Amino acid sequence: MNRTDVALSTEQADAFATVWTVLARVLEEPPTAGVLSNVRSPELLQEWPLQDMEGHTSDDLTHGLESLAQSRRVAEDSVEIADDHMRLLRGPGSAIASPYESVHRSREGLVFERHTLEVRDWYSRFGLQAPRLDRDPDDQIHLELEFCAALLRRALDARARHDESKAEALFAAHTDFCREHLLKWAPAFFEALRKGAQTHFYRGMAELGRDALGLAADLMEPGAPSAR
């Protein structure tokens, strides 16, 4: 693992952990009516974590929040959104936005390739594993996002215990995993999701995913081209 000097503030880490978790939840499975009500509520949209981060703004952030608000205004229901989720991420036929890193990065475009095993090794280093090991690929988008959130939550817990050395190691792990994996393919995934979405809900989630990745890239590689 490459140690880095990128350290997030407590507020930044908490914001990213929340956003990674929300994105993972709605990508793993379509939201229930209750989750849908919470995710696109005016209160959550007004308090979306990354919009309060030191003056951060982007077209993706603005459009994403507006898309979710529009989803609420036109009363997209959980059945309609579930159908879009199935079409985008599962098929029938090839998924419009394949949720597997190996499909995006391997030469053959197959699952369970080298990148899957590299991601599995990352999880193992921190005592984690995919819930359906050897049945579903470890490098699904929602699992990678959950892993990033878990690293940040552990870092925040360590910081709360005044174990700054442990916190820094976990923040460094989050940065390295994003650089080596998430930022290498998730921008293309979210762009495919945005272009293919037929609901305002998943178009908005795709735009918020693009925004989060772009901001993460800016923070981890100051001066480098954005992932947006």
N, C-alpha and C positions, 0 to 999 in steps of 0.2 A: 504494500500500500504506500503510495506516495504521500508524504506529509506535505501540507500546504500551509500558507500563512493566511488563508481566507477564514475569517471567523465572523459569524453572524451575531448581531446583537440579540438579546433575549426577545425583543419585539419582532425582529425579522424572522428568527427561528420559529417562534410561535405562529406567526402569520403563514409561513411556508408549510409548516406541519399541518395546519388547518386546511389550507388549500389542497395540498397533496391528498389529504384524507377525503375531502369532499369529491375531488375528481375521481379518486379510486373507487369510491362507493357507487357513483353513477355509471362508471365504466364497467365494473364487475357485473352489475345487473341493473335492469331498469328500475327507476325509483317507484316505490309504492306511493299511493295517494298521499299518505302522511309525510313521507320524505319529500315528495314533490312540493307539497304545501310549504314545508320549511325552507327548502333550497331556494325557491323563487319568491319568498315572502319579501315585501318591501323592506322590512327591518334588516334581513340578511343582506339584501342588495345594497342598502345604504351603508352597511358596515362590512362589506367584502374586505377581507383582511389586507390585501395588497394595495388597495387604493389609498390607504392612510400611511403608506411607507415613504416618508421623506419626500413628499411632492411627486411621487411616481404617477405617471399617466401614460397611456398608450391608446392607439386606435382599437387594439384588440380588447383592452379593458373596457373602454366605453361601449363598443359594439356588443361585447359579451353580456354586460349587465343589461343593456337595452334589449337584447334578444330574450333574456330570461324574463324581463318585465313584460315583453310582448307575448311570450308564452303564457303568462298569467292572464293578460288582458283578453287574449282570444280563447282562453279556457282550454288549452291543450290538455287532454286527460291522460291518465296513466296507461290506458290501453293504446292510444295513439303513439305515445312516447315509447312504450315497450315494443311496438311494431318497428319503429325507427331504429331502436337499439339492435333488434334482431337483424334487420337488413344491413345495418352499418358494420356490425362487429362479428356476426355469425354466418350470414348468408340468408337465403339459399344461394348455392354457388359460392364463388369467392367473396370474402368479406370486402366491403368497400374500403374500410380502414382496418387492415389486419392488426390485431392487438399484440402481435408477437415480435420481439426485437429481431430474432433470427430471420424472419421473413423479410424484414426491411434491410438487413445488413449482410446476410450470407449470399454468396454468389448464386446458389441454386434457389434461393427464396423459400427454403424449407424450415420447418420447426425442428427443435431438438438438435440444432447445430452448435458450433463452438460457442457462440454468444450465450446460448442457454446454459451451458455448463459453467461458463465464467460467472454468470449471474448466480447460479446455484452455489458456487464457491463463496461469493460475497455474502449470501445469506448465512451460509454455514459458519463463517468467521464470527458471526454475532449470535450464534445459537438459534438460528431461524431456518425454516425450510418451507417450500411451497406446500400447501395443504393437500394437494393431490399429486405427490411426488411420483415421477415417472409415468403419470397418466396424462396430466396437463403440463404444458411447458412452464418452466420457472420464470421465463422472461415476458410474461403477459404484462401489459401496461399497468393494470391495477395492482399487481404484485410489486412491481418496481416502485410505483408511487407509495404504496403502503410501507415498503422498506425504507424509503427516504423519510417518510413521516416518523417511522419508528426510531431511526437514527437521531432525528432532531428531538424527539420527545426524551430519549435517553440522555442526550446532551443537556437538555434543559433541566432534567432531574439531577444530573451531576452538578450542574452550575448551582442549583438550589441547595445542594449539600456542600457547596464551597469546594468541590473537587474540580478545579479549573483545568487541571491536566487531563483528566478523563473527559471533560466537556470538549476541550480542544481536539482531542483525538477523535471523538465522535463527529464533531463538526467537520474535521478534515476528511473523515470517511464519507460523509454525505457529499462533500465537494468532489472527492475523487470518483465516487460512484456516478454522480451526475456527469462529470466530464468523460468518464470512460464508457458510460452506457446511456443513461436517460437522454442527455443532450445530443447524442449521436443519431438518434432515430425518432424520438418522440415529437420533435417539431414536424416531421413529415407525416407522422400518424395524425396529429391534431389538424394539420392542413387537409388531409384526406377526409377526416371526420367533418370538418367545416364545409368543405365543398359538397360532400355527399349527403349531409343532413337534410331531411325533409321537415323536421320540426324546429321551431324556434329554440326549444329547450336544448337539443344536442348541438345546434349551431352555436348557441351561447356558451355551452360548456367547452366546445372546441376553441372558441375565441379566448375564453378565460384560461384554458390550458396553454395556448400559444403565448398569452401575456405572461403567465407565471414562468414558463421556460425562458422567455426572452429576458425577464428581469433576473432570473437566476444566472443566466449566462453573463449578463452585465455585471453582476456582483462578483462572480467567480473569475471573470476574465476582463477586468477593467480595460476599456479601450479596444476590445476585440469586437468584431462584427456581431450584432445581436442575433439570437436564434429566431427572432420574429421575422 
